Amino acid sequence: MLGGISKRGDGYIRKLLVHGARAVVRMRSRKSADPMPWLDGLLERKHRNAATVALAHKNARVVWALLNTGKVFEKGAAQVQMA
């Protein structure tokens, strides 16, 4: 199930997260774009706007986790290996 971004929080931060996700989704059409299997699969199944909000929601969860743990973001650190 796709999650949404609650309107209970800061509207400006929510707007920034959605605009950033919108830019990422728009750049997926370029040939030089890095592979993002999660987002590419989501874009095949859902409308572009729903995938954009889902990506913004995912980014918000990552930011929240980083702020609460004090850890530094490492790309690919939490990816699950599929057998």
ZADREN-40915 format. One line per field, with one value per atom (N, C-alpha, C): x, y, z; chain; atom name; residue in one letter; residue number from 1. Coordinates in pm, whole numbers. Each point is the difference from the previous one (the first is absolute). Layout:
x: (X, ...) $
y: (Y, ...) $
z: (Z, ...) $
chaine: (A, ...) $
atome: (CA, ...) $
residu: (a, ...) $
num: (NUM, ...) $
END
This chain:
x: (83, -83, 88, -35, 75, -40, 100, -30, -5, -66, -9, 81, 1, 69, -108, 1, -102, 7, -115, -6, 13, 29, 14, 132, 99, 132, 19, 124, 37, -28, -86, -37, 116, 91, 113, 95, 27, 88, -65, -131, -73, 9, -13, 10, 139, 103, 137, 23, -53, 16, -70, -119, -74, 70, 48, 70, 129, 72, 120, -32, -105, -41, -47, -69, -46, 118, 107, 119, 65, 4, 58, -83, -132, -88, 15, 9, 15, 132, 105, 131, 11, -99, 5, -4, -50, -10, 135, 98, 132, 75, 74, 74, 115, 53, 115, -42, -129, -48, 47, 39, 40, -121, 20, -114, -57, -131, -72, -113, 30, -100, -131, 6, -122, -90, 59, -78, -43, 87, -37, -117, 2, -111, -129, 13, -117, -60, 85, -49, -70, 37, -69, -140, -16, -128, -95, 54, -83, 15, -93, 6, 122, 52, 122, -16, -117, -20, -2, -59, -2, 141, 78, 138, 84, -28, 73, -24, -126, -31, 56, 0, 57, 151, 68, 144, 26, -82, 14, -21, -98, -28, 118, 57, 115, 119, 22, 109, -23, -126, -32, 30, -31, 29, 151, 77, 146, 56, -46, 47, -35, -123, -42, 90, 28, 84, 142, 54, 135, 6, -102, 0, -16, -77, -22, 116, 75, 111, 133, 9, 125, 101, -44, 90, 15, 100, 26, -54, -61, -59, 108, -20, 89, -85, 25, -80, 15, -113, 0, 27, 13, 32, -114, -123, -115, -67, 63, -60, 3, -111, -14, 51, 81, 51, -103, -42, -97, 74, -44, 66, -72) $
y: (-118, 118, 124, 97, 124, 89, 58, 92, 142, 84, 141, 83, 127, 92, 75, -11, 62, 152, 64, 146, 59, -85, 49, 71, -27, 57, 133, 37, 126, -6, 87, 2, 32, 87, 37, -117, -74, -117, -106, -19, -95, 41, 130, 50, -25, 22, -25, -147, -88, -143, -43, 52, -37, 57, 124, 57, -76, -41, -79, -135, -64, -128, 17, 110, 27, 15, 63, 15, -135, -87, -133, -81, 4, -74, 52, 131, 57, -42, -14, -36, -149, -81, -144, -26, 94, -22, 15, 54, 17, -133, -19, -126, -11, 113, -3, -11, -16, -8, -130, 11, -118, -91, -130, -91, 13, 7, 4, -101, -128, -106, 24, 50, 23, 102, 111, 106, -41, -66, -43, -98, -93, -94, 69, 98, 74, 81, 60, 78, -87, -128, -91, -35, -2, -42, 114, 117, 110, 123, 92, 128, 78, 84, 76, 84, 62, 84, -84, -117, -88, -48, -32, -43, 115, 122, 117, 19, -8, 16, -115, -121, -114, 18, 53, 26, 110, 104, 107, -56, -89, -62, -87, -73, -84, 87, 110, 91, 61, 33, 56, -101, -127, -104, -15, 8, -11, 117, 121, 119, -10, -43, -14, -100, -112, -103, 53, 72, 54, 103, 84, 101, -62, -107, -63, -87, -57, -86, 72, 113, 73, -62, -98, -64, 83, -35, 66, -88, 62, -75, -68, -129, -76, -64, 36, -50, -153, -69, -145, -78, 66, -71, -89, 35, -75, -84, -16, -79, -147, -67, -142, -80, -101, -87, -104, -7, -100, -122, -116, -123, -63) $
z: (0, 0, 0, -81, -5, 116, 65, 108, -50, 74, -36, 97, -26, 90, 77, 131, 83, -12, 10, -4, 140, 99, 137, 23, -82, 21, -70, -18, -62, -150, -48, -141, -92, 45, -83, -21, 106, -12, -88, 17, -84, -147, -27, -137, -57, 80, -47, -30, 84, -23, -129, -25, -122, -123, 7, -114, -31, 103, -22, -62, 48, -57, -144, -27, -136, -96, 45, -83, -29, 102, -19, -99, 14, -90, -142, -16, -134, -65, 77, -55, -32, 41, -30, -150, -80, -145, -70, 67, -63, -3, -107, -15, 100, 43, 91, 147, 27, 137, 66, 127, 76, 20, 2, 20, 141, 8, 128, -10, 27, -21, 73, 123, 76, -70, -40, -66, -140, -73, -136, 3, 94, 13, 42, 87, 45, -115, -82, -114, -103, -8, -92, 51, 133, 58, 32, 33, 51, -89, 18, -71, 49, -87, 30, 128, 19, 119, 128, -5, 117, 33, -102, 21, 56, -43, 50, 148, 43, 142, 82, -56, 70, 20, -101, 12, 103, 0, 100, 141, 14, 129, 45, -94, 32, 43, -70, 36, 138, 31, 132, 110, -24, 100, 20, -108, 10, 79, -30, 71, 148, 30, 139, 73, -63, 64, 23, -97, 16, 112, 9, 105, 138, 10, 131, 45, -93, 39, 2, -72, -7, -94, -79, -95, -126, -79, -127, -112, -99, -111, -82, -27, -88, -108, -124, -109, -10, -5, -16, 126, 115, 124, 46, -30, 50, -108, -114, -107, 37, -26, 30, -119, 27, -106, -33, -126, -44, -52, 40, -44, -114) $
chaine: (A, A, A, A, A, A, A, A, A, A, A, A, A, A, A, A, A, A, A, A, A, A, A, A, A, A, A, A, A, A, A, A, A, A, A, A, A, A, A, A, A, A, A, A, A, A, A, A, A, A, A, A, A, A, A, A, A, A, A, A, A, A, A, A, A, A, A, A, A, A, A, A, A, A, A, A, A, A, A, A, A, A, A, A, A, A, A, A, A, A, A, A, A, A, A, A, A, A, A, A, A, A, A, A, A, A, A, A, A, A, A, A, A, A, A, A, A, A, A, A, A, A, A, A, A, A, A, A, A, A, A, A, A, A, A, A, A, A, A, A, A, A, A, A, A, A, A, A, A, A, A, A, A, A, A, A, A, A, A, A, A, A, A, A, A, A, A, A, A, A, A, A, A, A, A, A, A, A, A, A, A, A, A, A, A, A, A, A, A, A, A, A, A, A, A, A, A, A, A, A, A, A, A, A, A, A, A, A, A, A, A, A, A, A, A, A, A, A, A, A, A, A, A, A, A, A, A, A, A, A, A, A, A, A, A, A, A, A, A, A, A, A, A, A, A, A, A, A, A) $
atome: (N, CA, C, N, CA, C, N, CA, C, N, CA, C, N, CA, C, N, CA, C, N, CA, C, N, CA, C, N, CA, C, N, CA, C, N, CA, C, N, CA, C, N, CA, C, N, CA, C, N, CA, C, N, CA, C, N, CA, C, N, CA, C, N, CA, C, N, CA, C, N, CA, C, N, CA, C, N, CA, C, N, CA, C, N, CA, C, N, CA, C, N, CA, C, N, CA, C, N, CA, C, N, CA, C, N, CA, C, N, CA, C, N, CA, C, N, CA, C, N, CA, C, N, CA, C, N, CA, C, N, CA, C, N, CA, C, N, CA, C, N, CA, C, N, CA, C, N, CA, C, N, CA, C, N, CA, C, N, CA, C, N, CA, C, N, CA, C, N, CA, C, N, CA, C, N, CA, C, N, CA, C, N, CA, C, N, CA, C, N, CA, C, N, CA, C, N, CA, C, N, CA, C, N, CA, C, N, CA, C, N, CA, C, N, CA, C, N, CA, C, N, CA, C, N, CA, C, N, CA, C, N, CA, C, N, CA, C, N, CA, C, N, CA, C, N, CA, C, N, CA, C, N, CA, C, N, CA, C, N, CA, C, N, CA, C, N, CA, C, N, CA, C, N, CA, C, N, CA, C, N, CA, C, N, CA, C, N, CA, C) $
residu: (m, m, m, l, l, l, g, g, g, g, g, g, i, i, i, s, s, s, k, k, k, r, r, r, g, g, g, d, d, d, g, g, g, y, y, y, i, i, i, r, r, r, k, k, k, l, l, l, l, l, l, v, v, v, h, h, h, g, g, g, a, a, a, r, r, r, a, a, a, v, v, v, v, v, v, r, r, r, m, m, m, r, r, r, s, s, s, r, r, r, k, k, k, s, s, s, a, a, a, d, d, d, p, p, p, m, m, m, p, p, p, w, w, w, l, l, l, d, d, d, g, g, g, l, l, l, l, l, l, e, e, e, r, r, r, k, k, k, h, h, h, r, r, r, n, n, n, a, a, a, a, a, a, t, t, t, v, v, v, a, a, a, l, l, l, a, a, a, h, h, h, k, k, k, n, n, n, a, a, a, r, r, r, v, v, v, v, v, v, w, w, w, a, a, a, l, l, l, l, l, l, n, n, n, t, t, t, g, g, g, k, k, k, v, v, v, f, f, f, e, e, e, k, k, k, g, g, g, a, a, a, a, a, a, q, q, q, v, v, v, q, q, q, m, m, m, a, a, a) $
num: (1, 1, 1, 2, 2, 2, 3, 3, 3, 4, 4, 4, 5, 5, 5, 6, 6, 6, 7, 7, 7, 8, 8, 8, 9, 9, 9, 10, 10, 10, 11, 11, 11, 12, 12, 12, 13, 13, 13, 14, 14, 14, 15, 15, 15, 16, 16, 16, 17, 17, 17, 18, 18, 18, 19, 19, 19, 20, 20, 20, 21, 21, 21, 22, 22, 22, 23, 23, 23, 24, 24, 24, 25, 25, 25, 26, 26, 26, 27, 27, 27, 28, 28, 28, 29, 29, 29, 30, 30, 30, 31, 31, 31, 32, 32, 32, 33, 33, 33, 34, 34, 34, 35, 35, 35, 36, 36, 36, 37, 37, 37, 38, 38, 38, 39, 39, 39, 40, 40, 40, 41, 41, 41, 42, 42, 42, 43, 43, 43, 44, 44, 44, 45, 45, 45, 46, 46, 46, 47, 47, 47, 48, 48, 48, 49, 49, 49, 50, 50, 50, 51, 51, 51, 52, 52, 52, 53, 53, 53, 54, 54, 54, 55, 55, 55, 56, 56, 56, 57, 57, 57, 58, 58, 58, 59, 59, 59, 60, 60, 60, 61, 61, 61, 62, 62, 62, 63, 63, 63, 64, 64, 64, 65, 65, 65, 66, 66, 66, 67, 67, 67, 68, 68, 68, 69, 69, 69, 70, 70, 70, 71, 71, 71, 72, 72, 72, 73, 73, 73, 74, 74, 74, 75, 75, 75, 76, 76, 76, 77, 77, 77, 78, 78, 78, 79, 79, 79, 80, 80, 80, 81, 81, 81, 82, 82, 82, 83, 83, 83) $
END
